[in-house]
Amino acid sequence: MASERQTDQDYIRPVRRILIGVLVLFLFLVFAVWRIDSPRVEQMRTDLIDRIVPSFSWAMRPVTRVAGMLENVQSYARIVEQNQELRRELQQMRAWREAALQLEQRNAQLLDLNQVRIDPQLTHVTGVVMADGGSPFRRSVLLNVGARDGVQDGWAVMDGLGLAGRIAGVGQRTARVVLLTDTASSVPVLIQPSGQRAMLSGDNTAFPLLEFIEAPDELRPGDRVISSDDGGVFPAGLLVGEVVQSRDRRLRVRLAADYGRLEFLRVMRARPVESIIDTGSLILPPVPPVPEMSQDVILPQGPNIESQPDG
């Protein structure tokens, strides 16, 4: 057995060497022929390619399919990456859109509240909320405007949308605002369209109570509530909110002011109403001239009372 294996190895080795030598020679010849720059050799190469390549098309089909599949997989991977990138950009655009809306609202609010500490003849002065001085039993904030800006006690305060409270304490540079939700706040209001008058009283909740209503049956949820000038406390016509009905069937007001974002507050200058103390001069129609009497006219004379005897 060992001798037979040795014999096989003696035959296989020379054959292998011959095949390798032939293959190397063939490759060398192909390389040499391929590198020869001659028209005849070029024609031969072209004929060889035309004869061999079409016959191997069946062998190239799997390679072409695999190459197409790899290209499709790469294309899908690029599409997935682009989709993820577009989603990230869309999320960023949504964030920017929200920021743009907030900036637009802030810009509109600032444009409306840009009368800060200027001509005292204007209708309002604007201050920035410095601190929230509220507590579980008190609802108030501090503004950075005070007596030097002409602010006085009792003036109405708005946030740009609706009535927020009133000034209750003025310093030289600061002022305290008692909000409508505070228990110490009582504001006369007018309810539209019924024209009912009531008192808005805070109870430390987000929805102050409506009290002392003339005809509660005429009110409906959603009715508009504005300030009234009764008592000369607030200017008339300031938006307060709308009527809502609580679970206990009591009428309350959903305030128009956004108490969650009190950043700028507008102090309305209350101008005292001049009272009329006299009736003034009446304008009478012109009096026609009295005609002069002629001397020729004899006036009738009555009986002489003095000439009659007494008794």
C-alpha positions in Angstrom: 0.0 0.0 0.0 2.8 2.4 0.8 4.5 1.6 -2.4 1.4 2.2 -4.5 0.9 5.6 -2.8 4.5 6.5 -3.5 4.0 5.6 -7.1 0.9 7.7 -7.4 2.7 10.7 -6.0 5.6 10.1 -8.4 3.1 10.4 -11.3 0.9 13.3 -9.9 3.8 15.6 -9.2 5.2 15.8 -12.8 1.7 16.2 -14.2 0.9 19.0 -11.8 4.1 20.7 -12.7 3.4 20.4 -16.4 -0.2 21.8 -16.0 1.1 24.7 -14.0 3.8 25.4 -16.5 1.3 25.3 -19.4 -1.1 27.6 -17.5 1.6 30.1 -16.8 2.7 30.0 -20.4 -0.8 30.4 -21.6 -1.4 33.4 -19.3 1.9 34.9 -20.4 1.0 34.5 -24.1 -2.4 36.1 -23.4 -0.7 39.0 -21.6 1.8 39.3 -24.4 -0.9 39.2 -27.1 -3.0 41.7 -25.2 -0.2 44.1 -24.9 0.9 44.0 -28.5 -0.1 47.2 -30.3 -0.8 46.0 -33.8 -3.9 46.3 -36.0 -3.9 42.5 -36.8 -3.5 41.6 -33.1 -6.3 44.1 -32.3 -8.6 42.5 -34.9 -7.7 39.1 -33.5 -8.5 40.2 -30.0 -11.9 41.7 -31.2 -12.8 38.4 -33.0 -11.8 36.4 -29.9 -14.0 38.6 -27.6 -16.9 38.4 -30.0 -16.7 34.6 -30.1 -16.1 33.9 -26.4 -18.0 36.6 -24.5 -21.5 35.9 -26.0 -21.1 32.2 -25.2 -20.4 33.1 -21.6 -23.5 35.3 -21.1 -25.3 32.5 -19.3 -22.5 32.5 -16.8 -22.6 36.2 -16.3 -26.3 36.3 -15.5 -25.9 35.3 -11.9 -23.1 37.7 -11.4 -25.2 40.5 -13.0 -28.2 39.6 -10.8 -26.0 39.6 -7.7 -24.5 42.9 -8.6 -28.0 44.3 -9.2 -29.2 43.0 -5.8 -26.2 44.5 -4.1 -26.8 47.9 -5.8 -30.5 47.7 -4.8 -29.6 47.0 -1.2 -27.2 49.9 -1.2 -29.9 52.1 -2.7 -32.4 51.0 -0.1 -29.9 51.7 2.6 -29.4 55.2 1.2 -33.1 55.7 1.0 -33.5 54.7 4.7 -30.7 57.0 5.7 -32.3 59.9 3.7 -35.7 59.0 5.3 -34.3 59.2 8.7 -32.5 62.4 7.9 -35.7 63.9 6.6 -37.6 62.9 9.7 -35.0 64.5 11.9 -35.2 67.7 9.7 -39.0 67.6 9.9 -38.8 67.3 13.7 -36.4 70.2 13.8 -38.7 72.2 11.5 -41.6 71.5 13.8 -39.6 72.7 16.7 -38.6 75.8 14.7 -42.2 76.3 13.7 -43.4 76.2 17.3 -40.6 78.6 18.2 -41.6 80.9 15.3 -45.2 80.9 16.5 -44.1 81.8 20.0 -41.8 84.5 18.7 -44.7 85.8 16.6 -47.0 86.0 19.6 -44.2 87.6 21.7 -43.6 90.1 18.9 -47.2 91.0 18.6 -47.5 91.3 22.4 -44.4 93.5 22.5 -45.6 95.6 19.7 -48.8 96.2 21.6 -47.0 96.7 24.9 -44.1 98.9 23.6 -45.2 102.0 25.5 -42.8 101.6 28.4 -42.2 104.6 30.6 -42.7 107.2 28.0 -45.0 110.1 27.5 -47.5 110.2 30.4 -50.2 111.4 28.1 -50.4 107.9 26.6 -53.1 105.5 27.6 -51.0 102.9 29.4 -47.5 102.1 30.7 -45.9 98.6 30.4 -43.9 96.8 33.0 -42.1 93.5 33.3 -43.1 91.0 35.9 -40.2 90.8 38.2 -41.4 88.2 40.7 -44.5 86.2 41.6 -45.4 87.4 45.1 -48.3 85.0 45.3 -48.9 82.4 48.0 -51.6 79.7 48.7 -53.7 82.5 50.2 -52.8 85.5 48.0 -52.4 86.0 44.2 -50.2 88.9 43.3 -47.1 89.9 41.2 -44.5 92.6 41.2 -43.8 95.0 38.3 -40.7 97.1 37.6 -42.7 100.3 37.2 -43.7 102.5 40.1 -44.4 106.1 41.2 -41.6 107.5 39.0 -43.6 106.2 36.0 -46.8 107.8 37.2 -48.4 104.6 38.4 -51.1 105.0 41.0 -53.1 102.7 43.3 -56.3 101.2 41.9 -55.3 101.4 38.2 -56.3 98.4 36.0 -53.7 96.0 34.7 -53.9 93.9 31.6 -51.7 91.3 29.9 -52.4 92.4 26.4 -55.5 90.1 26.0 -57.6 90.7 29.1 -57.9 92.3 32.5 -55.4 90.7 34.9 -55.8 92.7 38.1 -55.3 96.1 39.7 -52.5 98.0 41.3 -52.5 97.6 45.1 -49.3 99.2 46.4 -46.9 101.5 44.6 -43.2 102.1 45.4 -40.8 104.4 43.7 -39.6 101.7 41.2 -42.0 98.8 41.7 -45.7 98.2 42.0 -47.7 95.2 43.3 -50.6 93.9 41.3 -53.4 92.0 42.9 -54.8 89.5 40.4 -58.4 88.9 39.8 -58.2 85.5 41.3 -57.2 86.9 44.7 -59.8 86.8 47.5 -59.3 90.5 48.1 -60.3 91.3 44.5 -63.8 92.5 43.7 -64.4 94.1 40.3 -67.7 95.4 38.8 -68.3 93.8 35.5 -70.9 93.9 32.7 -72.1 90.8 30.9 -73.0 90.9 27.3 -75.3 90.6 25.4 -77.8 90.6 28.2 -76.4 93.8 29.8 -76.5 92.3 33.3 -74.2 93.9 35.9 -72.4 91.8 38.5 -69.5 91.6 40.8 -66.5 89.5 40.0 -65.0 88.1 43.2 -61.8 86.1 43.4 -61.6 82.9 45.5 -58.0 81.8 44.9 -59.2 79.6 41.9 -58.6 80.0 38.2 -62.3 80.8 37.7 -63.5 83.8 39.9 -67.1 83.9 41.0 -69.9 86.1 39.6 -71.9 87.5 42.4 -74.8 90.0 42.9 -76.2 89.2 39.5 -79.4 91.1 38.7 -81.0 88.3 36.6 -79.0 85.0 36.6 -81.5 83.3 34.4 -80.6 85.5 31.5 -77.0 84.5 31.5 -75.6 81.7 29.3 -72.2 80.0 29.3 -70.0 81.8 26.8 -71.4 85.3 27.4 -68.7 87.9 27.1 -67.7 89.7 30.4 -66.2 93.2 30.3 -65.3 95.7 33.0 -67.8 98.2 34.2 -67.1 101.8 35.2 -69.4 101.5 38.2 -67.8 103.3 41.2 -65.1 104.7 39.0 -62.7 101.8 39.8 -61.9 100.6 36.3 -62.4 102.0 32.8 -65.4 100.5 31.0 -65.0 98.0 28.2 -61.9 96.1 29.2 -62.2 92.4 28.3 -62.4 90.1 31.4 -63.4 86.7 30.0 -66.5 84.6 29.4 -69.1 83.0 31.6 -68.8 79.4 32.5 -70.9 77.2 34.9 -69.1 75.1 37.5 -70.2 71.7 38.7 -71.9 73.2 41.7 -74.1 75.2 39.2 -72.4 78.5 40.2 -71.6 81.0 37.5 -67.9 81.8 37.1 -65.6 83.5 34.6 -62.9 82.0 32.4 -60.4 84.8 32.4 -59.0 86.0 29.1 -55.6 86.8 30.7 -53.1 84.0 30.5 -52.0 83.7 34.1 -49.6 80.9 33.2 -47.4 83.3 31.2 -47.5 86.7 32.9 -44.3 88.3 31.5 -45.4 91.8 30.5 -48.3 93.7 32.1 -49.9 96.8 30.9 -51.0 99.4 33.5 -54.0 101.4 32.2 -53.9 105.0 33.2 -57.3 105.9 34.8 -58.3 109.4 33.8 -60.8 110.9 36.2 -64.1 111.8 34.6 -64.9 115.4 34.8 -68.2 116.1 36.6 -70.7 118.7 35.4 -71.4 121.0 38.3 -73.6 123.6 36.6 -76.0 123.8 33.7 -74.0 126.4 31.8 -75.5 129.2 29.7 -78.7 128.4 27.8 -78.9 129.5 24.2 -82.3 131.3 23.8 -84.0 132.0 20.6 -83.7 135.6 19.4 -86.4 137.9 20.8 -88.3 139.8 18.1 -88.2 143.6 18.5 -91.1 145.4 20.1 -92.8 147.9 17.8 -92.8 151.5 19.0 -96.2 153.0 19.7 -97.3 156.2 18.0 -98.3 159.3 19.9 -101.6 159.5 18.0 -102.8 156.3 19.6 -105.0 157.0 22.6 -104.8 154.3 25.2 -108.0 153.3 26.8 -108.3 154.4 30.4 -110.1 152.6 33.0 -112.1 154.0 35.8 -110.2 156.1 38.2 -110.1 154.2 41.4 -108.7 157.1 43.4 -111.7 159.4 42.3 -114.3 157.0 43.6 -115.4 157.7 47.1 -114.6 155.3 49.9 -117.2 152.9 51.0 
